[in-house]
C-alpha cells in the first residue's frame, strides 16, 4: 500500500488541488463552534485540508504514508506543520490526546481489521469530550459493485485500490461503540457519509 501511494503521488503531485474539501470546511465550522484547539489528521496527504483549521487557530498534527506528500505539505503550508511519516495502521505515533480528529476519505481504503483499529486508535487519542469526524464513501457511488469483488461491499476498483462502500447499517456497526451521534450524507467528488463521534465517559 505504501509503495502504491508513493508512486501515485510522485506522478500526480497535488492531484486534488490546494483548496480544502467541502468536508474540511464543515469540520472546521464544527470544531470552531465546539472550541476545539488541536486536531490530528490521519492521512493528511499534502496538507490541503489542514490550512483551513490552522487559519482558525487550531493546531494540526498529521500522519502520512507518502514522503512525497509530506514534502509537498512543507512546500505549500510550511515546515511548522507537524506530520508523522508512516501508515495510519501503525497508530499511535505519539502519546498526545487531541480535542478533535479529522479523517478524510481514508477509512474506506482499509480492510475490516484495519478500519476497526483506526477507529479505536483515533478514539483512544481523543481528549474527554473530544470529537472525531470521518468521511467515507457510500454505496451511492457509481463505482459500487464495480471492479473485482473482494468481500461484502468491498471491491478492487483498480489495481492496488480496494474500497469498502458504507451504508448506514455498516456505519452503525463500526462506530456505535465509539460515540457515534451523527451521520450526514454529503456529495463531494463522491457521495460520502460525514460521520461524527464524541468521546464521553
Beta strands, then each sheet from edge to edge (+ up, - down):
strand 1: 38-42
strand 2: 59-64
strand 3: 82-85
strand 4: 98-103
strand 5: 126-137
strand 6: 148-151
strand 7: 154-158
strand 8: 161-164
strand 9: 180-187
strand 10: 191-198
sheet 1: 3+ 2+ 1+ 4+ 5+ 10- 9+
sheet 2: 6+ 7- 8+
end
